[in-house]
Amino acid sequence: MATSPLVRQVGLITAEPTPTLLSLVAYRNLDFVVLDAEQTTLTLQQCADAVQRLSGANTRVAVRVPNLEDMTLVAFANTGVDEIVLPRVRHPKELERAYRATRFGPHGFRPKQASFASAFGADYSLEPRLTVLFETVEAVHAVEDFAALECFDGGWVGPTDLAGELLKQGRPGAVALEESVQRVVDVLGAAGQSVGLPAADIARAGDVHARGADRAAVYWERELASMIAQLADAVAPETRVTRCDSL
């Protein structure tokens, strides 16, 4: 359940949790890192490695799972992640099903496996937080119903996919998107629930908090690409040395 008051947080979303990146995240006590396993090459093993590398840090580890299948949810829960982000959710009953899949009895039907998440069979009380990624029109319309569920533990907004969904329903444009995003932020904020948004870049992470969300996430690979582009542009074309020039 949501805690009060909500503390403003910043973190990263990445599909490439390299040892160096995770070391820097831990060193700087970043609030969270979201591992993106949806439509990426990130594996269960990489997720498990990231959890174990950050197990002694203050950084919370979340994973956006590839689908809502029971076995997928259980497998990622067994890595020991603090949070599972549920993508493409449309109805509250999907969250309820995910809750039962990731809970041990009597509240759910998750097998009691000896894994990192259960301290290898010593503690079955550790269960991941479940958050909903609001990226479908149906989920946005049902945001009050989600917030009312006991198993609801916060949300995220996926503006890119939500924009595509709005377009399919004949509501294209920035205004419709902004209205939908703000609706989720306002409803969850009023309910005392955590809500996160992607930040355009590191410098504008504060804009996310200004509109009412408590968690701002920066896409690390996009930010890194932008930094490299800026570095390349800082070199005058006539003085830039190419690989062929250096041979």
Secondary structure as UniProt FT lines:
FT   STRAND          9..14
FT   HELIX           19..27
FT   TURN            28..29
FT   STRAND          32..36
FT   HELIX           44..53
FT   TURN            54..56
FT   STRAND          60..64
FT   HELIX           70..77
FT   TURN            78..80
FT   STRAND          83..86
FT   HELIX           92..101
FT   TURN            105..107
FT   HELIX           116..118
FT   TURN            119..122
FT   STRAND          129..134
FT   HELIX           137..141
FT   HELIX           143..148
FT   TURN            150..151
FT   STRAND          155..157
FT   HELIX           159..168
FT   TURN            169..170
FT   HELIX           174..190
FT   TURN            191..192
FT   STRAND          195..198
FT   HELIX           202..204
FT   HELIX           205..210
FT   TURN            211..212
FT   STRAND          215..219
FT   HELIX           220..233
FT   HELIX           237..239
FT   TURN            243..246
//
